[in-house]
Amino acid sequence: MNKNLSLSLALLLVCATPLLAQMGDATEVTQTTVIEKGVGLGSVIAIVASWSRNQSILWAILHGIFSWFYVIYFAITRSSRDR
């Protein structure tokens, strides 16, 4: 029984430590950056759509730069065979 009690107390201490650490300074402001560097979702969609339509790396790079503008253009101008 002593072993179970000590194991339970150790588990409680491990779980409670992060909660107690957050109670320190409630006035502290935290900012979260979702995407700092890298390729965005619009660029990936534009590159895939451009490649499926043109099979050209140069067009895919150019459309990736324009990202969401090309995605909207692609959605408006696609024909029934592209669906």
Buried (B, 14 or more C-beta within 10 A) or exposed (E): EEEEEEEEEEEEEEEEEEEEEEEEEEEEEEEEEEEEEEEEEBBEBBBBBBBEBEEEEEBBEBBBEBBEEBBEBBEEEEEEEEE
